[in-house]
Amino acid sequence: MYLPYEKVVTKLLEEDSAIKIFKSQEKKASYSKRSQFKSCRRQFYYQRLQGLQTRFQPIHFFFGTTFHDELEHLYTIGFDNFDLKESFERITKAIETEITIREGITENQADQLWKQQAILIGMVAGYVRYYKKKDVDLTTIETELRFKESINGTDWEFEGFIDLIIGRGEEGFIWDHKTASQLSADQITKMQMNPQLVEYSFAYQRKYNKLPNRVVFNIVKKCALRQKKNESFEDYLKRVEDDYKSDPGKYFHREGIKITKRKMEEFEKDYVMECNEIDLMLENKSFYKNESACTLYGRCDYMDLCAGGVNQANLAQFQRGMSDSQRKQLIASRQPKKIEQPVKKTTKKKKFKKFKG
């Protein structure tokens, strides 16, 4: 976003200024942006127009991103070339980096990040063990395929990226990696109605001049085991790995969904309507709240602003305008430095020893 970066937000932008800045940017309507707009316009306003971002990324975001990165690496170099020891080092580095760039991180928050280490390693090891033979006839065509497409009827473009495109003979499949805390029939049914799948298929069709044979949800359940008191890291890691090994059916699931031309047509109509509604919202400055969404997926990040008003205390939990490039620069600038002493204590080096494979 083209907004001034602030470590701690002290005031909101004037409404007209925020709208002007938003309109000056490219009109890109990603799936997450459209979903947020449909869920709550006030949330859309705070995040997309005001650029308010929580200063501390929720741990489940970090967990999903880190595991996703390992799967991308796996399917880029292949199962035979994937080294679990190197995976452990990448995951450890990701945790250290996350701790380093978080301003004012508490000891408890750092501990929560470190507790993901064994679970992430166990998930990766379990995945490789379970799918190495099953995926032997698959060919990786592309990983992280980024797209930006336009549709007649609106000047908005939709953009995003496809996790993985897999080939098997003459067939082509879109894979979307998902981590989940639980797997249920209702969750899988809901996934089948996700319009993002049609968006992926639309981009795939534009690139390959045909629809994919299937869109596949590659779902991995997060292990619910917790480290016991006085249990070493090695013993905990082994327990997690053994659980994935002994009962892989409860952890790994793939759901293939066929995308029809009718679904594609419905997507185009819905997309144009949603983008036109965003334009109308900006024109009318209609950023009303949807109270039913406040606790729909946990607690909304902006709930204090809506309930308690815009004040210094409620704004202090946000930063503004850090783009991906700014984040990378921040990581690079701090990478050579060691973690500050208060945080370093929370890494518990005796507890988290080197991975021995």
Contacts in CASP RR format, 6 or more apart in sequence:
PFRMAT RR
TARGET T0000
AUTHOR 0000-0000-0000
METHOD contacts of the structure
MODEL  1
MYLPYEKVVTKLLEEDSAIKIFKSQEKKASYSKRSQFKSCRRQFYYQRLQ
GLQTRFQPIHFFFGTTFHDELEHLYTIGFDNFDLKESFERITKAIETEIT
IREGITENQADQLWKQQAILIGMVAGYVRYYKKKDVDLTTIETELRFKES
INGTDWEFEGFIDLIIGRGEEGFIWDHKTASQLSADQITKMQMNPQLVEY
SFAYQRKYNKLPNRVVFNIVKKCALRQKKNESFEDYLKRVEDDYKSDPGK
YFHREGIKITKRKMEEFEKDYVMECNEIDLMLENKSFYKNESACTLYGRC
DYMDLCAGGVNQANLAQFQRGMSDSQRKQLIASRQPKKIEQPVKKTTKKK
KFKKFKG
1 21 0 8 1.000
1 25 0 8 1.000
1 51 0 8 1.000
1 321 0 8 1.000
1 323 0 8 1.000
2 21 0 8 1.000
2 24 0 8 1.000
2 25 0 8 1.000
3 13 0 8 1.000
3 21 0 8 1.000
3 51 0 8 1.000
3 320 0 8 1.000
3 321 0 8 1.000
4 320 0 8 1.000
4 321 0 8 1.000
5 319 0 8 1.000
5 320 0 8 1.000
5 321 0 8 1.000
5 322 0 8 1.000
5 326 0 8 1.000
6 319 0 8 1.000
6 320 0 8 1.000
6 321 0 8 1.000
7 55 0 8 1.000
7 103 0 8 1.000
7 319 0 8 1.000
8 55 0 8 1.000
8 315 0 8 1.000
8 316 0 8 1.000
8 318 0 8 1.000
8 319 0 8 1.000
9 52 0 8 1.000
9 315 0 8 1.000
9 316 0 8 1.000
9 318 0 8 1.000
9 319 0 8 1.000
9 320 0 8 1.000
10 312 0 8 1.000
10 315 0 8 1.000
11 310 0 8 1.000
11 315 0 8 1.000
12 18 0 8 1.000
12 50 0 8 1.000
12 310 0 8 1.000
12 315 0 8 1.000
13 21 0 8 1.000
13 49 0 8 1.000
13 50 0 8 1.000
15 285 0 8 1.000
18 45 0 8 1.000
18 49 0 8 1.000
18 50 0 8 1.000
19 49 0 8 1.000
19 282 0 8 1.000
19 285 0 8 1.000
21 49 0 8 1.000
22 48 0 8 1.000
22 49 0 8 1.000
22 282 0 8 1.000
23 282 0 8 1.000
26 157 0 8 1.000
27 155 0 8 1.000
27 156 0 8 1.000
27 157 0 8 1.000
27 275 0 8 1.000
28 148 0 8 1.000
28 156 0 8 1.000
28 157 0 8 1.000
28 158 0 8 1.000
28 159 0 8 1.000
29 156 0 8 1.000
29 157 0 8 1.000
29 158 0 8 1.000
29 159 0 8 1.000
29 271 0 8 1.000
29 274 0 8 1.000
29 275 0 8 1.000
29 278 0 8 1.000
30 158 0 8 1.000
30 159 0 8 1.000
30 160 0 8 1.000
31 158 0 8 1.000
31 160 0 8 1.000
31 195 0 8 1.000
31 196 0 8 1.000
31 199 0 8 1.000
33 44 0 8 1.000
33 48 0 8 1.000
34 158 0 8 1.000
34 271 0 8 1.000
34 274 0 8 1.000
34 275 0 8 1.000
34 278 0 8 1.000
36 43 0 8 1.000
36 44 0 8 1.000
36 47 0 8 1.000
36 48 0 8 1.000
37 44 0 8 1.000
37 274 0 8 1.000
37 277 0 8 1.000
37 278 0 8 1.000
37 281 0 8 1.000
38 274 0 8 1.000
39 290 0 8 1.000
39 293 0 8 1.000
39 296 0 8 1.000
40 289 0 8 1.000
40 290 0 8 1.000
40 293 0 8 1.000
40 300 0 8 1.000
41 281 0 8 1.000
41 286 0 8 1.000
41 287 0 8 1.000
41 288 0 8 1.000
41 289 0 8 1.000
41 290 0 8 1.000
42 287 0 8 1.000
42 288 0 8 1.000
42 289 0 8 1.000
42 290 0 8 1.000
42 302 0 8 1.000
42 306 0 8 1.000
43 293 0 8 1.000
43 300 0 8 1.000
43 301 0 8 1.000
43 302 0 8 1.000
44 287 0 8 1.000
45 287 0 8 1.000
46 52 0 8 1.000
46 302 0 8 1.000
46 305 0 8 1.000
47 53 0 8 1.000
47 301 0 8 1.000
47 302 0 8 1.000
50 320 0 8 1.000
51 320 0 8 1.000
51 321 0 8 1.000
52 302 0 8 1.000
52 318 0 8 1.000
52 319 0 8 1.000
52 320 0 8 1.000
53 318 0 8 1.000
53 319 0 8 1.000
53 320 0 8 1.000
53 321 0 8 1.000
53 322 0 8 1.000
54 301 0 8 1.000
54 317 0 8 1.000
54 318 0 8 1.000
54 319 0 8 1.000
55 102 0 8 1.000
55 103 0 8 1.000
55 317 0 8 1.000
55 318 0 8 1.000
55 319 0 8 1.000
56 102 0 8 1.000
56 105 0 8 1.000
56 109 0 8 1.000
57 98 0 8 1.000
57 102 0 8 1.000
59 112 0 8 1.000
59 113 0 8 1.000
59 116 0 8 1.000
62 94 0 8 1.000
62 98 0 8 1.000
62 113 0 8 1.000
62 116 0 8 1.000
63 116 0 8 1.000
63 119 0 8 1.000
63 120 0 8 1.000
63 179 0 8 1.000
63 222 0 8 1.000
64 179 0 8 1.000
66 91 0 8 1.000
66 94 0 8 1.000
66 95 0 8 1.000
66 116 0 8 1.000
66 120 0 8 1.000
67 120 0 8 1.000
67 123 0 8 1.000
67 124 0 8 1.000
67 177 0 8 1.000
67 179 0 8 1.000
67 220 0 8 1.000
68 163 0 8 1.000
68 177 0 8 1.000
68 179 0 8 1.000
69 90 0 8 1.000
69 94 0 8 1.000
70 87 0 8 1.000
70 90 0 8 1.000
70 91 0 8 1.000
70 120 0 8 1.000
70 124 0 8 1.000
71 127 0 8 1.000
71 163 0 8 1.000
71 164 0 8 1.000
71 177 0 8 1.000
71 218 0 8 1.000
72 143 0 8 1.000
72 144 0 8 1.000
72 163 0 8 1.000
72 164 0 8 1.000
73 82 0 8 1.000
73 87 0 8 1.000
73 90 0 8 1.000
74 82 0 8 1.000
74 124 0 8 1.000
74 127 0 8 1.000
74 128 0 8 1.000
75 140 0 8 1.000
75 143 0 8 1.000
75 164 0 8 1.000
75 166 0 8 1.000
76 140 0 8 1.000
76 143 0 8 1.000
78 140 0 8 1.000
79 128 0 8 1.000
79 131 0 8 1.000
79 132 0 8 1.000
79 135 0 8 1.000
82 128 0 8 1.000
84 121 0 8 1.000
84 124 0 8 1.000
84 125 0 8 1.000
84 128 0 8 1.000
84 355 0 8 1.000
84 357 0 8 1.000
85 355 0 8 1.000
85 357 0 8 1.000
87 121 0 8 1.000
87 124 0 8 1.000
88 121 0 8 1.000
88 355 0 8 1.000
88 357 0 8 1.000
89 355 0 8 1.000
91 117 0 8 1.000
91 120 0 8 1.000
91 121 0 8 1.000
91 124 0 8 1.000
92 117 0 8 1.000
92 352 0 8 1.000
95 113 0 8 1.000
95 114 0 8 1.000
95 116 0 8 1.000
95 117 0 8 1.000
96 339 0 8 1.000
96 347 0 8 1.000
97 331 0 8 1.000
97 335 0 8 1.000
98 113 0 8 1.000
99 105 0 8 1.000
99 110 0 8 1.000
99 113 0 8 1.000
99 339 0 8 1.000
99 343 0 8 1.000
99 346 0 8 1.000
99 347 0 8 1.000
100 331 0 8 1.000
100 334 0 8 1.000
100 335 0 8 1.000
100 337 0 8 1.000
100 339 0 8 1.000
100 343 0 8 1.000
101 327 0 8 1.000
101 330 0 8 1.000
101 331 0 8 1.000
101 334 0 8 1.000
102 109 0 8 1.000
103 319 0 8 1.000
105 343 0 8 1.000
107 342 0 8 1.000
107 343 0 8 1.000
107 345 0 8 1.000
107 346 0 8 1.000
110 343 0 8 1.000
110 346 0 8 1.000
110 347 0 8 1.000
111 346 0 8 1.000
111 348 0 8 1.000
114 346 0 8 1.000
114 347 0 8 1.000
114 348 0 8 1.000
114 352 0 8 1.000
115 227 0 8 1.000
117 233 0 8 1.000
117 352 0 8 1.000
118 227 0 8 1.000
118 233 0 8 1.000
118 236 0 8 1.000
118 237 0 8 1.000
118 240 0 8 1.000
119 222 0 8 1.000
119 223 0 8 1.000
119 225 0 8 1.000
119 240 0 8 1.000
121 237 0 8 1.000
121 240 0 8 1.000
121 241 0 8 1.000
121 355 0 8 1.000
122 223 0 8 1.000
122 237 0 8 1.000
122 240 0 8 1.000
122 241 0 8 1.000
122 244 0 8 1.000
123 179 0 8 1.000
123 220 0 8 1.000
123 222 0 8 1.000
123 223 0 8 1.000
123 240 0 8 1.000
123 244 0 8 1.000
123 251 0 8 1.000
125 241 0 8 1.000
125 244 0 8 1.000
126 241 0 8 1.000
126 244 0 8 1.000
126 245 0 8 1.000
126 248 0 8 1.000
126 251 0 8 1.000
127 220 0 8 1.000
127 244 0 8 1.000
127 252 0 8 1.000
129 244 0 8 1.000
129 245 0 8 1.000
130 244 0 8 1.000
130 248 0 8 1.000
130 251 0 8 1.000
130 252 0 8 1.000
131 252 0 8 1.000
137 168 0 8 1.000
138 166 0 8 1.000
138 167 0 8 1.000
138 168 0 8 1.000
139 166 0 8 1.000
139 167 0 8 1.000
139 168 0 8 1.000
139 169 0 8 1.000
140 164 0 8 1.000
140 165 0 8 1.000
140 166 0 8 1.000
140 167 0 8 1.000
141 165 0 8 1.000
141 166 0 8 1.000
141 167 0 8 1.000
141 172 0 8 1.000
142 162 0 8 1.000
142 164 0 8 1.000
142 165 0 8 1.000
143 163 0 8 1.000
143 164 0 8 1.000
143 165 0 8 1.000
144 161 0 8 1.000
144 162 0 8 1.000
144 163 0 8 1.000
144 164 0 8 1.000
145 161 0 8 1.000
145 162 0 8 1.000
145 165 0 8 1.000
145 203 0 8 1.000
145 207 0 8 1.000
146 159 0 8 1.000
146 160 0 8 1.000
146 161 0 8 1.000
147 159 0 8 1.000
147 160 0 8 1.000
147 161 0 8 1.000
147 162 0 8 1.000
147 203 0 8 1.000
147 206 0 8 1.000
147 207 0 8 1.000
148 157 0 8 1.000
148 158 0 8 1.000
148 159 0 8 1.000
148 160 0 8 1.000
149 157 0 8 1.000
149 158 0 8 1.000
149 159 0 8 1.000
149 202 0 8 1.000
149 203 0 8 1.000
149 206 0 8 1.000
150 156 0 8 1.000
150 157 0 8 1.000
151 158 0 8 1.000
151 268 0 8 1.000
151 271 0 8 1.000
151 272 0 8 1.000
152 268 0 8 1.000
152 272 0 8 1.000
153 272 0 8 1.000
154 271 0 8 1.000
154 272 0 8 1.000
154 275 0 8 1.000
154 276 0 8 1.000
156 275 0 8 1.000
156 278 0 8 1.000
158 199 0 8 1.000
158 271 0 8 1.000
160 199 0 8 1.000
160 203 0 8 1.000
162 174 0 8 1.000
162 175 0 8 1.000
162 176 0 8 1.000
162 200 0 8 1.000
162 203 0 8 1.000
162 204 0 8 1.000
163 175 0 8 1.000
163 176 0 8 1.000
163 177 0 8 1.000
163 218 0 8 1.000
164 174 0 8 1.000
164 175 0 8 1.000
164 176 0 8 1.000
164 177 0 8 1.000
164 218 0 8 1.000
165 172 0 8 1.000
165 173 0 8 1.000
165 174 0 8 1.000
165 175 0 8 1.000
165 204 0 8 1.000
165 212 0 8 1.000
166 172 0 8 1.000
166 173 0 8 1.000
166 174 0 8 1.000
166 175 0 8 1.000
166 216 0 8 1.000
167 173 0 8 1.000
171 213 0 8 1.000
172 212 0 8 1.000
172 213 0 8 1.000
172 214 0 8 1.000
173 212 0 8 1.000
173 213 0 8 1.000
173 214 0 8 1.000
173 215 0 8 1.000
173 216 0 8 1.000
174 197 0 8 1.000
174 200 0 8 1.000
174 201 0 8 1.000
174 204 0 8 1.000
174 212 0 8 1.000
174 214 0 8 1.000
174 215 0 8 1.000
174 216 0 8 1.000
175 215 0 8 1.000
175 216 0 8 1.000
175 218 0 8 1.000
176 196 0 8 1.000
176 197 0 8 1.000
176 200 0 8 1.000
176 215 0 8 1.000
176 216 0 8 1.000
176 217 0 8 1.000
176 218 0 8 1.000
177 218 0 8 1.000
177 220 0 8 1.000
178 191 0 8 1.000
178 217 0 8 1.000
178 218 0 8 1.000
178 219 0 8 1.000
178 220 0 8 1.000
179 219 0 8 1.000
179 220 0 8 1.000
179 221 0 8 1.000
179 222 0 8 1.000
180 187 0 8 1.000
180 219 0 8 1.000
180 220 0 8 1.000
180 221 0 8 1.000
180 222 0 8 1.000
181 221 0 8 1.000
181 222 0 8 1.000
181 224 0 8 1.000
182 221 0 8 1.000
183 219 0 8 1.000
183 221 0 8 1.000
183 250 0 8 1.000
183 253 0 8 1.000
188 217 0 8 1.000
188 219 0 8 1.000
188 253 0 8 1.000
188 255 0 8 1.000
191 217 0 8 1.000
191 255 0 8 1.000
191 257 0 8 1.000
192 255 0 8 1.000
192 257 0 8 1.000
195 267 0 8 1.000
195 270 0 8 1.000
197 215 0 8 1.000
197 257 0 8 1.000
197 259 0 8 1.000
198 259 0 8 1.000
198 263 0 8 1.000
198 264 0 8 1.000
198 266 0 8 1.000
198 267 0 8 1.000
199 267 0 8 1.000
200 212 0 8 1.000
200 215 0 8 1.000
201 211 0 8 1.000
201 212 0 8 1.000
201 215 0 8 1.000
201 259 0 8 1.000
201 263 0 8 1.000
201 264 0 8 1.000
202 264 0 8 1.000
202 267 0 8 1.000
202 268 0 8 1.000
204 211 0 8 1.000
204 212 0 8 1.000
205 211 0 8 1.000
205 264 0 8 1.000
211 259 0 8 1.000
211 261 0 8 1.000
211 264 0 8 1.000
212 259 0 8 1.000
213 258 0 8 1.000
214 256 0 8 1.000
214 257 0 8 1.000
214 258 0 8 1.000
215 256 0 8 1.000
215 257 0 8 1.000
215 259 0 8 1.000
216 254 0 8 1.000
216 255 0 8 1.000
216 256 0 8 1.000
216 257 0 8 1.000
217 253 0 8 1.000
217 254 0 8 1.000
217 255 0 8 1.000
217 256 0 8 1.000
217 257 0 8 1.000
218 254 0 8 1.000
219 252 0 8 1.000
219 253 0 8 1.000
219 254 0 8 1.000
219 255 0 8 1.000
220 251 0 8 1.000
220 252 0 8 1.000
221 250 0 8 1.000
221 251 0 8 1.000
221 252 0 8 1.000
221 253 0 8 1.000
223 240 0 8 1.000
223 243 0 8 1.000
223 244 0 8 1.000
223 251 0 8 1.000
225 236 0 8 1.000
225 239 0 8 1.000
225 240 0 8 1.000
225 243 0 8 1.000
227 233 0 8 1.000
227 236 0 8 1.000
228 236 0 8 1.000
231 239 0 8 1.000
232 351 0 8 1.000
232 353 0 8 1.000
233 351 0 8 1.000
233 352 0 8 1.000
233 353 0 8 1.000
234 353 0 8 1.000
234 356 0 8 1.000
237 355 0 8 1.000
244 251 0 8 1.000
280 286 0 8 1.000
281 287 0 8 1.000
289 306 0 8 1.000
293 300 0 8 1.000
294 300 0 8 1.000
294 303 0 8 1.000
294 306 0 8 1.000
295 303 0 8 1.000
300 306 0 8 1.000
304 314 0 8 1.000
304 317 0 8 1.000
305 314 0 8 1.000
305 315 0 8 1.000
308 314 0 8 1.000
322 330 0 8 1.000
338 344 0 8 1.000
339 347 0 8 1.000
END
